[in-house]
């Protein structure tokens, strides 16, 4: 009988694979494939650039809006400064002391290292704002040195400035101040900072104080019950200087109050009223 010849090794038969298949190369990209790939890269790059440009535009627009908002605020502030300057100037004109405010204050000590404010990085409106702000500050400082208020808190005006019937002789006479009537020992305060030039008895003024202020101003206080300052003493605005009384040529308790500018009498009430609602 026919007997089939089998291999001695009975393991599973695995056919041999050609070594050429192991080193088979992948198909290369065609020119069309390369163009498409490059185009995709360009599109991606353009998309990223467009996004960055759009982002930059948005940021610039936001900065422009911020600048516009700031400029608008600067204009608002400038208008308020100009309005304040106008109000103070109107008060100065009403008081009649404009000459005093334009005089040089040589007695004030000033100095320090020179440190200019550079206006180069500032806009026109910012530079104008700074200039007017400095002018306003100087104006307010000068006004603060004036005897721009009356020297008592509790009083009534018993006699005005100007021609009147003298209370003693009953004849027409010039009253160079105002009379502020009140209770005995009503407190009297300095209407501005200055230096006491006289303090003591002085003829018809009775117990009397004279104070020299900045810008050529002098104030006088008569008929005092008590004097609380000394000649040569430096005093501040609103500092207590004396008590109301009726010494000297007086009919009853009151303060005779005078204001002089460059050795000429002016109406104290007019001066005080001019600045009453602006300071």
Secondary structure as a PSIPRED ss2 file (coil, helix, strand):
# PSIPRED VFORMAT (PSIPRED V4.0)

   1 X C   1.000  0.000  0.000
   2 X C   1.000  0.000  0.000
   3 X C   1.000  0.000  0.000
   4 X C   1.000  0.000  0.000
   5 X C   1.000  0.000  0.000
   6 X C   1.000  0.000  0.000
   7 X C   1.000  0.000  0.000
   8 X C   1.000  0.000  0.000
   9 X C   1.000  0.000  0.000
  10 X C   1.000  0.000  0.000
  11 X C   1.000  0.000  0.000
  12 X C   1.000  0.000  0.000
  13 X C   1.000  0.000  0.000
  14 X C   1.000  0.000  0.000
  15 X C   1.000  0.000  0.000
  16 X C   1.000  0.000  0.000
  17 X C   1.000  0.000  0.000
  18 X C   1.000  0.000  0.000
  19 X H   0.000  1.000  0.000
  20 X H   0.000  1.000  0.000
  21 X H   0.000  1.000  0.000
  22 X H   0.000  1.000  0.000
  23 X C   1.000  0.000  0.000
  24 X C   1.000  0.000  0.000
  25 X C   1.000  0.000  0.000
  26 X C   1.000  0.000  0.000
  27 X C   1.000  0.000  0.000
  28 X C   1.000  0.000  0.000
  29 X C   1.000  0.000  0.000
  30 X C   1.000  0.000  0.000
  31 X H   0.000  1.000  0.000
  32 X H   0.000  1.000  0.000
  33 X H   0.000  1.000  0.000
  34 X H   0.000  1.000  0.000
  35 X H   0.000  1.000  0.000
  36 X H   0.000  1.000  0.000
  37 X H   0.000  1.000  0.000
  38 X H   0.000  1.000  0.000
  39 X H   0.000  1.000  0.000
  40 X H   0.000  1.000  0.000
  41 X H   0.000  1.000  0.000
  42 X H   0.000  1.000  0.000
  43 X H   0.000  1.000  0.000
  44 X H   0.000  1.000  0.000
  45 X H   0.000  1.000  0.000
  46 X H   0.000  1.000  0.000
  47 X H   0.000  1.000  0.000
  48 X H   0.000  1.000  0.000
  49 X H   0.000  1.000  0.000
  50 X H   0.000  1.000  0.000
  51 X H   0.000  1.000  0.000
  52 X H   0.000  1.000  0.000
  53 X H   0.000  1.000  0.000
  54 X H   0.000  1.000  0.000
  55 X H   0.000  1.000  0.000
  56 X H   0.000  1.000  0.000
  57 X H   0.000  1.000  0.000
  58 X H   0.000  1.000  0.000
  59 X H   0.000  1.000  0.000
  60 X H   0.000  1.000  0.000
  61 X H   0.000  1.000  0.000
  62 X H   0.000  1.000  0.000
  63 X H   0.000  1.000  0.000
  64 X H   0.000  1.000  0.000
  65 X H   0.000  1.000  0.000
  66 X H   0.000  1.000  0.000
  67 X H   0.000  1.000  0.000
  68 X H   0.000  1.000  0.000
  69 X H   0.000  1.000  0.000
  70 X H   0.000  1.000  0.000
  71 X H   0.000  1.000  0.000
  72 X H   0.000  1.000  0.000
  73 X H   0.000  1.000  0.000
  74 X H   0.000  1.000  0.000
  75 X H   0.000  1.000  0.000
  76 X H   0.000  1.000  0.000
  77 X H   0.000  1.000  0.000
  78 X H   0.000  1.000  0.000
  79 X H   0.000  1.000  0.000
  80 X H   0.000  1.000  0.000
  81 X H   0.000  1.000  0.000
  82 X H   0.000  1.000  0.000
  83 X H   0.000  1.000  0.000
  84 X H   0.000  1.000  0.000
  85 X H   0.000  1.000  0.000
  86 X H   0.000  1.000  0.000
  87 X H   0.000  1.000  0.000
  88 X H   0.000  1.000  0.000
  89 X H   0.000  1.000  0.000
  90 X H   0.000  1.000  0.000
  91 X H   0.000  1.000  0.000
  92 X H   0.000  1.000  0.000
  93 X H   0.000  1.000  0.000
  94 X H   0.000  1.000  0.000
  95 X H   0.000  1.000  0.000
  96 X C   1.000  0.000  0.000
  97 X C   1.000  0.000  0.000
  98 X H   0.000  1.000  0.000
  99 X H   0.000  1.000  0.000
 100 X H   0.000  1.000  0.000
 101 X H   0.000  1.000  0.000
 102 X H   0.000  1.000  0.000
 103 X C   1.000  0.000  0.000
 104 X C   1.000  0.000  0.000
 105 X C   1.000  0.000  0.000
 106 X C   1.000  0.000  0.000
 107 X C   1.000  0.000  0.000
 108 X C   1.000  0.000  0.000
 109 X C   1.000  0.000  0.000
 110 X C   1.000  0.000  0.000
 111 X C   1.000  0.000  0.000
 112 X C   1.000  0.000  0.000
 113 X C   1.000  0.000  0.000
 114 X C   1.000  0.000  0.000
 115 X C   1.000  0.000  0.000
 116 X C   1.000  0.000  0.000
 117 X C   1.000  0.000  0.000
 118 X C   1.000  0.000  0.000
 119 X C   1.000  0.000  0.000
 120 X C   1.000  0.000  0.000
 121 X C   1.000  0.000  0.000
 122 X C   1.000  0.000  0.000
 123 X C   1.000  0.000  0.000
 124 X H   0.000  1.000  0.000
 125 X H   0.000  1.000  0.000
 126 X H   0.000  1.000  0.000
 127 X H   0.000  1.000  0.000
 128 X H   0.000  1.000  0.000
 129 X H   0.000  1.000  0.000
 130 X H   0.000  1.000  0.000
 131 X H   0.000  1.000  0.000
 132 X H   0.000  1.000  0.000
 133 X H   0.000  1.000  0.000
 134 X H   0.000  1.000  0.000
 135 X H   0.000  1.000  0.000
 136 X H   0.000  1.000  0.000
 137 X H   0.000  1.000  0.000
 138 X H   0.000  1.000  0.000
 139 X H   0.000  1.000  0.000
 140 X H   0.000  1.000  0.000
 141 X H   0.000  1.000  0.000
 142 X H   0.000  1.000  0.000
 143 X H   0.000  1.000  0.000
 144 X H   0.000  1.000  0.000
 145 X C   1.000  0.000  0.000
 146 X C   1.000  0.000  0.000
 147 X C   1.000  0.000  0.000
 148 X C   1.000  0.000  0.000
 149 X C   1.000  0.000  0.000
 150 X C   1.000  0.000  0.000
 151 X C   1.000  0.000  0.000
 152 X C   1.000  0.000  0.000
 153 X C   1.000  0.000  0.000
 154 X C   1.000  0.000  0.000
 155 X C   1.000  0.000  0.000
 156 X E   0.000  0.000  1.000
 157 X E   0.000  0.000  1.000
 158 X E   0.000  0.000  1.000
 159 X E   0.000  0.000  1.000
 160 X C   1.000  0.000  0.000
 161 X C   1.000  0.000  0.000
 162 X E   0.000  0.000  1.000
 163 X E   0.000  0.000  1.000
 164 X E   0.000  0.000  1.000
 165 X E   0.000  0.000  1.000
 166 X C   1.000  0.000  0.000
 167 X C   1.000  0.000  0.000
 168 X C   1.000  0.000  0.000
 169 X C   1.000  0.000  0.000
 170 X C   1.000  0.000  0.000
 171 X C   1.000  0.000  0.000
 172 X E   0.000  0.000  1.000
 173 X E   0.000  0.000  1.000
 174 X E   0.000  0.000  1.000
 175 X E   0.000  0.000  1.000
 176 X C   1.000  0.000  0.000
 177 X C   1.000  0.000  0.000
 178 X E   0.000  0.000  1.000
 179 X E   0.000  0.000  1.000
 180 X E   0.000  0.000  1.000
 181 X E   0.000  0.000  1.000
 182 X C   1.000  0.000  0.000
 183 X C   1.000  0.000  0.000
 184 X C   1.000  0.000  0.000
 185 X C   1.000  0.000  0.000
 186 X C   1.000  0.000  0.000
 187 X E   0.000  0.000  1.000
 188 X E   0.000  0.000  1.000
 189 X E   0.000  0.000  1.000
 190 X C   1.000  0.000  0.000
 191 X C   1.000  0.000  0.000
 192 X C   1.000  0.000  0.000
 193 X C   1.000  0.000  0.000
 194 X E   0.000  0.000  1.000
 195 X E   0.000  0.000  1.000
 196 X E   0.000  0.000  1.000
 197 X E   0.000  0.000  1.000
 198 X E   0.000  0.000  1.000
 199 X E   0.000  0.000  1.000
 200 X E   0.000  0.000  1.000
 201 X E   0.000  0.000  1.000
 202 X C   1.000  0.000  0.000
 203 X H   0.000  1.000  0.000
 204 X H   0.000  1.000  0.000
 205 X H   0.000  1.000  0.000
 206 X C   1.000  0.000  0.000
 207 X E   0.000  0.000  1.000
 208 X E   0.000  0.000  1.000
 209 X E   0.000  0.000  1.000
 210 X E   0.000  0.000  1.000
 211 X E   0.000  0.000  1.000
 212 X E   0.000  0.000  1.000
 213 X C   1.000  0.000  0.000
 214 X H   0.000  1.000  0.000
 215 X H   0.000  1.000  0.000
 216 X H   0.000  1.000  0.000
 217 X E   0.000  0.000  1.000
 218 X E   0.000  0.000  1.000
 219 X E   0.000  0.000  1.000
 220 X E   0.000  0.000  1.000
 221 X E   0.000  0.000  1.000
 222 X E   0.000  0.000  1.000
 223 X E   0.000  0.000  1.000
 224 X E   0.000  0.000  1.000
 225 X E   0.000  0.000  1.000
 226 X E   0.000  0.000  1.000
 227 X E   0.000  0.000  1.000
 228 X C   1.000  0.000  0.000
 229 X C   1.000  0.000  0.000
 230 X C   1.000  0.000  0.000
 231 X C   1.000  0.000  0.000
 232 X C   1.000  0.000  0.000
 233 X C   1.000  0.000  0.000
 234 X E   0.000  0.000  1.000
 235 X E   0.000  0.000  1.000
 236 X C   1.000  0.000  0.000
 237 X C   1.000  0.000  0.000
 238 X C   1.000  0.000  0.000
 239 X C   1.000  0.000  0.000
 240 X E   0.000  0.000  1.000
 241 X E   0.000  0.000  1.000
 242 X E   0.000  0.000  1.000
 243 X E   0.000  0.000  1.000
 244 X E   0.000  0.000  1.000
 245 X E   0.000  0.000  1.000
 246 X C   1.000  0.000  0.000
 247 X C   1.000  0.000  0.000
 248 X C   1.000  0.000  0.000
 249 X C   1.000  0.000  0.000
 250 X C   1.000  0.000  0.000
 251 X C   1.000  0.000  0.000
 252 X C   1.000  0.000  0.000
 253 X C   1.000  0.000  0.000
 254 X E   0.000  0.000  1.000
 255 X E   0.000  0.000  1.000
 256 X E   0.000  0.000  1.000
 257 X E   0.000  0.000  1.000
 258 X E   0.000  0.000  1.000
 259 X E   0.000  0.000  1.000
 260 X E   0.000  0.000  1.000
 261 X E   0.000  0.000  1.000
 262 X C   1.000  0.000  0.000
 263 X C   1.000  0.000  0.000
 264 X E   0.000  0.000  1.000
 265 X E   0.000  0.000  1.000
 266 X E   0.000  0.000  1.000
 267 X C   1.000  0.000  0.000
 268 X H   0.000  1.000  0.000
 269 X H   0.000  1.000  0.000
 270 X H   0.000  1.000  0.000
 271 X H   0.000  1.000  0.000
 272 X H   0.000  1.000  0.000
 273 X H   0.000  1.000  0.000
 274 X H   0.000  1.000  0.000
 275 X H   0.000  1.000  0.000
 276 X C   1.000  0.000  0.000
 277 X C   1.000  0.000  0.000
 278 X C   1.000  0.000  0.000
 279 X C   1.000  0.000  0.000
